[in-house]
């Protein structure tokens, strides 16, 4: 190729009759053209040879053995100018076969002049016949393992250039290019891109870019990277969903752990482990505890996910919150004065509990905030109950009580009698019943015996299995309660009983009396008396209700009349109740010396005359409450009422509604109902609107017999 860039002038000198000819090639001795383009090569013969003397003039390609090019080939055009001696050859469309070194030859047979020659190199630029990325459009690589992507271009002349794009950006990954010429003199160019993918590379596109001067445009070949990577695992917990990275779980609640994984390929098998021990049967990505236990606290929960690329896992340290609990025993202490006492309250819980020691009778006063409480020398003031108060966030406080008990002989409960023994309560039963007698004592240390005797002589009681007597002991913190049971009481059983409690330091006794109850049924007498009183009260109330005056309803519109209803007063009783009826049921008579006042609260109101005539026209000002005075025309007190004023009176209520029959309110007036200075009031409330006839105030109605 370097020779093509040198200016070659081949001089062929023949001494024929003293004439010399030269052929000088054009200045451009190396011509590059793309395949399909046209090219022209030229040379000049000096001196020019006339056409009639020129017998041989042709172009040949050295690689073809200097054989003249086919002058009949239409793709070739050869011209000669005998004046200037310029010879040209034009190739209209270059093909791969026309690539090579062009030589011009001539021979003047007439003058017996030999030919001279010159060479011009014509290079046909050939694009790749094919190109590709080895392995196809999708490349599968394993994360963390170096992987080569190879791009090749075949059959080009000269070699092409190959580069890579990662997405749309030129990659900085390592690459290497080689070019190899084949026997056909054309090149195969190879570029190898080496990458070490991570899971982030999955789905990336890598593009091979092929370019060269023999190509009109760049060529792009794209391949997608499929990165296989082991599962990247995470663990979340839920109670209930949605799932989240919970800081803790609470004991005795249902908790589901969810294992998630980002993996390629996505086909995954699952396993669960507690402290590296596989949990049998758990092969899904969820693990459920219906009631999570505090025993799991602090253990490692691991989820393992496996695909074809490998195995990934995630470990979660379980944080189970649970209520504080005592881990050391807190037993009651039996002590002697002056001895040393150490109390220890060891607890467990999550969150870590805090501990305070307090006196049971003063829980607000903290003695110490540590787990250990020491009294160097016990005094009487130290005897009592102490509490270890354990608290933890999110849980109720836990209180553990320990009693410091003074060692001493038993001490019976009750008062000291004249005999010096303890006297307890007296028990009373009837003959034939079952009696239960009891006595209690403070006993520290524990009792060794409980003795029951009967009577002043201290007769031992037979507790044989078939006996009517049995005893029972119930223990408490400070002592015991013993019970003596006697079945089917007989007369001889009613006596004093002695209860004695014994321990290692001594004994104490108490006296219990069993007496016989009086069988007279006093309680039934009392019950009967109470029932009789209740009946009397009910009857009195009924009589009072019967004497109550009730208000009556309205009648025809526009009139008011007060009519005497004469009756046989001799048949009327003071307790007769008021009756109701319409106009047809009561004969109408004059009012006699009875007057009616408008507005029962106005003592100075002008009375309406005591006649049978109705008050006409239904004037609204006549509506309201009325008062009937049975003492005559004034309110002057009378010491007695004429008997002719006694009887029943009815009031015909005014209405504007003419479609309803009149109704009446009947008022009995008797001496028992009309004490001196009293008067009766009427109110309108039935079938009348409240705004038409308002009801009188309650205190006014209660103050009369109406």
Secondary structure, DSSP 8 states (H G I E B T S, - for coil): -GGGGS---------BTTB--EEEE-S--EEEEETT--EEEEEEEES---TTT--EEEEEEGGGTS-B--TT-TTEEEEEETTTTEEEEEESS--GGG-EEEEEEEEBTTTTB---EEEEEEEEEB--SEEEETT-SEEEEETTSEEEEEEEEEEEBS--EEEEEETTEE--SEEEEEEEE-TTS-EEEEEEEEEE--GGGTT-EEEEEEE-TT-SS-EEEEEEEEEEEEEEEEEEEESSSS-B--S-EETTS-EEEEEEEEEES---EEEEEETTEE-TT--SSEEEESS--GGGTT-EEEEEEEETTEEEEEEEE--EEEEEEE-S----EEE-TT--EEEE--EEEES--EEEEEETTEEEEEEESSSEEEESS--GGG-EEEEEEEEETTEEEEEEEEEEEE-EEEEESSEE-TTSSEEEEEEEE-TTS-EEEEEEEEEES-EEEEEEEETTTTEE----TTSSEEEEEEE-SSEEEEEEEE-S--GGG-SEEEEEEEETTEEEEEEEEEEE---S-HHHHHHHHHHHHHHHHHHHHHHHHHT-----B--STT-BEEEEE---TTT--TT----EEEGGGS--B---S-EEEESTT-TT--EE-SSS--B-TT-GGG-S-EEEETTSSS----SS--GGG-EEEEEE---S-TTS--EEEEEEE-GGG--TT--EEE---BSS-TTTS----HHHHHTS--
